[in-house]
Amino acid sequence: MGSGPPAWPPAVEIAAAVRAGRPSAVDVTGEALARIARIDRSLRAFAEVWEERARARAREVDARVAAGERLPLAGVPIGVKGRHGLRAAGPLIAAGCVPVGATAVPGPGTPWQTWGLGAHGRTVNPWRADRTPGGSSAGSAAAVAAGLVPLATGSDGAGSVRIPAAWCGVIGFKTTNRRPPPEEGSAPAAVDPTGLAAPGVLVRLAADAEAYWQVMAPREGAHPLPSPGRVPPVAVFSADLGFADPDPEPLALARAAAGRLAEAGVVRLLPPSGAPLRLADPAPAWLALRTPGSDLRAAERVRNLNDGLLAGFFARADLLLTPTTPNAAHGHEGPGDRYSTALTWAFNLSGHPAISIPAGVGADGCPVGLQLVAAQGGEPTLLAAARAARAAQSA
């Protein structure tokens, strides 16, 4: 990826330093804005940079800290997905984060949301400028991978957090989907009426995904993260979920990454045995749910079938591991007839939380990811596994 800005400390460390006044939120925000000014003309990760608003927000954070308010993420600079993403980032801002700009999302008519459109043009992959960063959280992934900000928000309706995370070599965390109520027309405005989309975050450090979840998690029913000394979760690796056709290299790298997790004691990897998980291909159901006027009865049959299969799977295992994508990052001309979402959108249809962690770098010099999926509400299990994976890599 070449030399770039130094890595950010963990978000909680940034916040602790700001609460101590060394440095101030204004100082940290200035550093993020300086990084953007130096790098983003070529990276094009930001559609807008909110310099004056960010500095004003940072002054407010410093004033709140001086008044004795203990903000868990005081002064942490963040990118916000898209020009209209501030509302979704509200809990982060209340916790002391400082939004520095809107990250790039695809332009109008972009097929399969494969790249972003920043203020200076098309968003590029920080590892190779001729490759896509993925989408639709393109700018968020690129900004985090290049060290412009430590954390950026995303949203994931088919893999839009996990795919760019995989292709930019960072962590992408999708939370459990909030399904709309079954009665037609009764879904509140905050819920995606298709039940496919979920909020998420892109970070370089597993600790920052945990910090995000501690702020964003629903207060009722939230469970603490498992302690590091607990028995490792039981995991099963699936190459294709029963329907996908992954390319050899992304599959080999993901399989090797799963093996390293097992060797390090992060997970207890079980063989698929004689009854591997074989889901129904979610593509027709996903497309029907997103196409107005479609007959949704077949989509619901697929959803119900897969829900049952996944319930049975998670009755015997804690984690499902797969390659994040069936293919490596493609060029800016688009994916052709490939569905980069083949291994991710099943869990938008089912609502399960999932995370993509780096799995290695291919022969083309671009990263790929390993996807971890947990039972609904199993975000703590995912985050604990990502944290343990990071610790194992650093050992």
C-alpha positions in Angstrom: 0.0 0.0 0.0 3.1 2.2 0.2 4.1 4.7 2.9 1.3 6.8 4.4 0.3 8.5 7.6 1.2 6.7 10.8 -1.5 4.4 12.2 -4.0 5.9 14.6 -4.0 4.7 18.2 -7.1 2.8 19.3 -10.1 5.0 19.6 -10.4 4.6 23.3 -6.8 5.7 23.7 -7.4 8.8 21.6 -10.4 9.6 23.8 -8.4 9.0 27.0 -5.7 11.4 25.8 -8.3 14.0 24.8 -10.0 13.7 28.2 -6.6 14.3 29.8 -6.0 17.3 27.5 -3.0 15.8 25.7 -3.8 16.5 22.9 -7.1 18.3 22.6 -10.0 17.3 20.4 -9.1 20.3 18.2 -5.5 19.0 17.8 -6.7 15.5 16.8 -9.3 16.9 14.4 -6.6 19.1 12.9 -4.4 16.0 12.3 -7.2 14.1 10.5 -8.0 17.2 8.3 -4.3 17.5 7.5 -4.1 13.9 6.4 -7.1 14.3 4.2 -5.6 17.4 2.6 -2.4 15.6 1.9 -3.8 12.3 0.5 -7.4 12.6 -0.6 -6.9 14.3 -3.9 -5.5 11.1 -5.2 -7.5 8.6 -3.0 -10.8 10.4 -3.5 -12.3 8.8 -0.4 -14.3 11.9 0.7 -17.2 13.5 -1.1 -17.2 16.5 1.2 -14.8 17.6 3.9 -16.5 19.6 6.7 -13.4 21.5 7.9 -15.0 24.4 9.7 -17.9 22.3 11.2 -15.4 19.7 12.3 -13.2 22.3 14.1 -16.3 23.8 15.7 -17.5 20.4 16.8 -14.0 19.6 18.3 -14.1 22.8 20.3 -17.5 21.7 21.7 -16.0 18.4 22.7 -13.1 20.1 24.5 -15.6 22.4 26.3 -17.7 19.3 27.3 -14.6 17.6 28.6 -13.5 20.7 30.5 -16.9 20.8 32.1 -16.4 17.3 33.5 -18.4 15.3 31.0 -16.8 11.9 30.5 -17.2 11.2 26.8 -16.2 7.6 25.9 -15.0 8.6 22.4 -14.0 12.2 23.0 -12.3 13.7 20.0 -12.2 10.6 17.8 -12.3 11.8 14.2 -14.7 9.8 12.0 -15.8 9.6 8.4 -19.5 9.4 7.8 -20.9 7.4 4.9 -22.5 9.7 2.4 -23.8 13.2 2.6 -26.8 12.2 4.6 -25.2 9.9 7.1 -25.0 12.2 10.2 -28.3 10.9 11.6 -27.1 7.3 11.7 -23.9 8.5 13.4 -25.8 10.3 16.1 -24.8 8.0 19.0 -21.1 8.2 18.0 -21.3 12.0 17.9 -23.1 12.1 21.3 -20.2 9.9 22.6 -17.7 12.6 21.5 -16.7 11.6 18.0 -16.0 14.4 15.5 -17.3 13.9 11.9 -14.7 15.4 9.5 -16.5 14.7 6.3 -18.9 12.6 4.1 -17.2 9.6 2.6 -17.7 8.6 -1.0 -20.5 6.4 -2.2 -21.3 5.3 -5.8 -22.5 7.8 -8.3 -25.8 7.6 -10.1 -26.3 4.5 -12.2 -23.2 2.7 -10.9 -23.9 -1.0 -11.4 -23.6 -3.1 -8.2 -22.2 -0.2 -6.3 -18.6 -1.1 -7.0 -16.9 2.2 -6.4 -17.3 5.6 -4.8 -17.5 9.1 -6.3 -15.4 11.5 -4.2 -14.9 15.2 -4.5 -11.9 14.7 -6.9 -13.3 11.8 -8.9 -13.7 8.0 -8.6 -12.5 6.5 -5.3 -9.5 4.2 -5.7 -8.3 1.2 -3.8 -5.4 2.3 -1.5 -3.5 -0.9 -2.4 -3.8 -0.5 -6.2 -5.3 2.6 -7.8 -6.5 0.6 -10.8 -8.7 -1.6 -8.6 -12.0 -0.8 -7.0 -12.2 -0.4 -3.2 -15.6 -2.1 -3.3 -18.9 -0.6 -2.3 -21.1 0.9 -1.5 -19.1 2.0 1.7 -16.2 2.7 -0.7 -14.9 5.9 0.7 -15.2 4.8 4.3 -13.1 1.7 3.6 -10.5 3.6 1.6 -10.3 6.4 4.2 -9.7 3.9 7.1 -7.2 1.8 5.1 -5.2 4.9 4.2 -5.1 6.2 7.7 -7.1 9.3 7.2 -9.5 8.5 10.0 -9.5 5.6 12.6 -13.2 4.9 12.1 -15.8 5.4 9.4 -19.5 4.5 9.4 -21.0 2.2 6.8 -24.3 0.5 5.9 -24.7 -3.0 4.6 -27.6 -4.2 2.5 -25.8 -6.9 0.5 -22.2 -6.8 1.7 -21.6 -3.0 1.4 -19.5 -2.9 4.6 -17.8 -6.3 4.4 -16.8 -6.3 0.7 -14.9 -3.0 0.8 -13.4 -4.0 4.1 -12.0 -7.2 2.5 -10.7 -5.5 -0.6 -9.1 -2.6 1.3 -7.6 -4.8 4.0 -9.5 -3.5 7.0 -12.2 -4.8 9.4 -15.9 -4.4 8.3 -18.6 -5.1 10.9 -22.3 -5.5 10.0 -24.7 -5.7 12.9 -27.9 -7.8 13.2 -30.6 -6.6 10.8 -33.7 -5.1 12.2 -36.5 -6.9 10.4 -39.7 -4.9 9.8 -42.9 -6.1 11.5 -44.9 -8.6 9.5 -47.9 -6.4 9.2 -47.8 -4.5 5.9 -47.2 -0.8 6.4 -46.3 -1.0 10.1 -42.6 -0.7 9.8 -41.2 2.4 11.6 -39.3 4.9 9.4 -35.9 3.8 10.9 -36.3 0.3 9.6 -35.4 -0.8 6.1 -38.8 -2.0 4.7 -37.0 -4.9 2.9 -35.3 -6.0 6.1 -32.0 -6.3 4.2 -29.9 -3.3 5.5 -28.0 -3.0 8.7 -25.6 -0.3 10.0 -21.9 -1.1 10.3 -18.5 0.3 10.7 -15.0 0.1 9.1 -11.9 0.2 11.2 -8.3 -1.1 11.2 -8.4 -2.3 14.8 -10.8 -4.8 16.3 -10.7 -2.7 19.5 -12.3 0.1 17.5 -15.1 -2.1 16.3 -15.7 -3.0 19.9 -15.8 0.7 20.8 -18.3 1.3 18.1 -20.5 -1.5 19.4 -20.4 -0.3 23.0 -21.8 3.0 21.8 -24.2 1.7 19.2 -25.5 -1.5 20.7 -29.2 -1.6 21.8 -29.2 -1.0 25.5 -31.8 -3.7 26.2 -30.6 -7.2 25.9 -27.0 -6.2 25.1 -24.5 -8.7 26.3 -20.9 -7.9 27.4 -18.0 -9.1 25.3 -16.7 -12.5 26.4 -13.6 -12.4 28.5 -10.3 -13.4 26.7 -9.9 -16.5 28.8 -13.1 -18.3 27.7 -13.2 -21.5 25.7 -12.8 -20.6 22.0 -16.0 -20.6 20.0 -16.8 -23.6 17.8 -16.5 -22.7 14.1 -17.1 -24.3 10.8 -15.6 -23.2 7.5 -17.7 -23.2 4.4 -16.1 -22.6 1.0 -19.3 -21.8 -0.9 -22.4 -22.0 1.4 -23.6 -24.6 -1.0 -24.2 -22.4 -4.0 -21.3 -19.9 -4.6 -18.3 -20.6 -6.9 -15.3 -18.8 -5.3 -12.1 -18.3 -7.3 -9.2 -20.5 -6.1 -7.0 -17.8 -4.6 -9.5 -15.9 -2.4 -10.8 -19.3 -1.2 -7.3 -20.6 -0.4 -6.4 -17.4 1.5 -9.6 -17.5 3.5 -9.2 -21.2 4.3 -5.6 -20.6 5.4 -6.7 -17.6 7.6 -9.3 -19.9 9.3 -6.6 -22.5 9.9 -4.4 -19.9 11.6 -7.3 -18.9 13.9 -7.6 -22.5 14.9 -3.9 -23.0 15.4 -3.8 -19.9 17.6 -6.7 -21.1 19.7 -9.0 -18.3 18.6 -11.6 -20.8 17.4 -12.2 -24.6 17.6 -12.6 -25.5 13.9 -14.8 -28.4 13.2 -14.9 -30.3 10.0 -18.0 -29.8 7.9 -18.6 -33.6 8.4 -21.0 -35.4 6.1 -23.6 -32.7 6.3 -22.1 -29.4 5.1 -24.2 -26.2 5.3 -26.1 -25.9 2.0 -28.2 -22.7 1.8 -30.5 -21.8 -1.0 -28.9 -19.2 -3.3 -30.3 -15.9 -1.9 -29.9 -13.9 -5.2 -33.5 -14.3 -6.5 -35.0 -13.5 -3.1 -32.7 -10.5 -2.5 -33.5 -9.1 -6.0 -37.2 -9.6 -5.5 -37.2 -7.8 -2.2 -35.5 -4.8 -3.8 -37.6 -4.7 -6.9 -41.0 -2.9 -6.5 -43.9 -5.0 -7.7 -42.2 -8.3 -7.4 -44.1 -11.4 -6.1 -42.5 -11.9 -2.7 -43.9 -15.3 -2.0 -40.9 -17.1 -3.5 -38.5 -14.7 -1.7 -40.1 -15.5 1.6 -39.9 -19.2 1.0 -36.1 -18.9 0.4 -35.8 -16.7 3.5 -37.7 -19.1 5.6 -35.7 -22.1 4.3 -32.4 -20.5 5.0 -33.5 -19.2 8.4 -34.3 -22.8 9.4 -31.0 -24.1 8.0 -29.0 -21.4 9.8 -30.9 -22.0 13.1 -29.9 -25.6 12.9 -26.3 -24.7 12.1 -26.0 -22.3 15.0 -27.5 -24.8 17.4 -24.3 -26.8 16.9 -21.7 -24.1 16.2 -20.9 -20.5 17.3 -19.4 -19.2 14.2 -19.6 -19.8 10.4 -16.5 -18.9 8.4 -16.4 -18.2 4.7 -14.4 -16.1 2.2 -15.8 -12.6 2.3 -16.0 -12.4 -1.5 -15.7 -15.1 -4.2 -13.3 -13.0 -6.2 -10.5 -10.5 -5.7 -10.9 -6.8 -6.2 -11.7 -6.1 -9.9 -10.9 -3.1 -12.0 -13.0 0.1 -12.2 -14.8 -1.2 -15.4 -17.0 -3.3 -13.1 -17.4 -6.9 -12.0 -18.8 -8.2 -15.3 -21.4 -10.9 -14.6 -19.9 -11.9 -11.3 -21.7 -11.3 -8.1 -19.2 -10.1 -5.5 -22.0 -10.3 -3.0 -22.4 -14.1 -3.4 -21.1 -14.9 0.1 -22.4 -11.9 1.9 -26.0 -11.2 1.0 -27.3 -14.4 2.5 -26.8 -12.8 5.9 -28.7 -9.6 4.9 -31.6 -11.9 3.9 -31.3 -13.8 7.2 -30.3 -10.8 9.4 -27.3 -12.5 11.0 -24.4 -10.2 12.2 -21.1 -10.7 10.3 -17.6 -9.3 10.2 -14.9 -9.4 7.6 -11.3 -9.5 8.9 -8.1 -9.4 6.7 -7.2 -12.9 5.4 -4.1 -12.1 3.4 -2.9 -10.5 0.1 -3.2 -12.1 -3.3 -0.7 -12.4 -6.1 -2.1 -9.1 -7.5 -1.1 -7.2 -4.4 -4.7 -6.7 -3.1 -6.2 -8.0 0.1 -9.0 -10.4 0.6 -11.1 -11.1 3.6 -12.4 -13.9 5.9 -16.0 -13.5 6.9 -17.2 -14.6 10.4 -21.0 -15.0 10.9 -22.7 -15.5 14.3 -26.2 -16.2 15.5 -28.6 -13.2 15.6 -27.6 -11.0 18.5 -24.2 -12.6 18.5 -22.1 -9.4 17.9 -20.1 -10.0 21.1 -19.0 -13.4 19.9 -17.8 -11.9 16.6 -16.0 -9.0 18.2 -14.3 -11.2 20.7 -13.1 -13.5 17.9 -11.8 -10.5 15.9 -10.0 -9.2 18.9 -8.4 -12.6 19.6 -7.4 -12.9 15.9 -5.7 -9.5 16.1 -3.9 -10.5 19.2 -2.8 -13.7 17.6 -1.4 -11.8 14.6 0.5 -9.5 16.8 2.0 -12.2 18.9 
